[in-house]
């Protein structure tokens, strides 16, 4: 079993013991899509690239690629960001 799998198993067990979502314990990104017009992401580590057609977001262990039309950053804090526009694709890259 590789190290990443062992880490995820440990996080999963800890989440069960403390009755908490695994993403909260492991500081994993939490992504919500609202229809195809808004995206909310918690636990991001910044924007890597930004245009009206594509946004790449650092999610720590992965990069979140959002593709679409007329994409716009609505709000961003140290831990949360919100995009709006016509979202046509979402890709997770390791």
Secondary structure as GFF3:
##gff-version 3
##sequence-region A 1 94
A	DSSP	alpha_helix	3	18	.	.	.	ID=ss1
A	DSSP	alpha_helix	22	26	.	.	.	ID=ss2
A	DSSP	beta_strand	30	34	.	.	.	ID=ss3
A	DSSP	beta_strand	38	42	.	.	.	ID=ss4
A	DSSP	beta_strand	47	50	.	.	.	ID=ss5
A	DSSP	beta_strand	54	58	.	.	.	ID=ss6
A	DSSP	beta_strand	63	76	.	.	.	ID=ss7
A	DSSP	beta_strand	80	93	.	.	.	ID=ss8
###
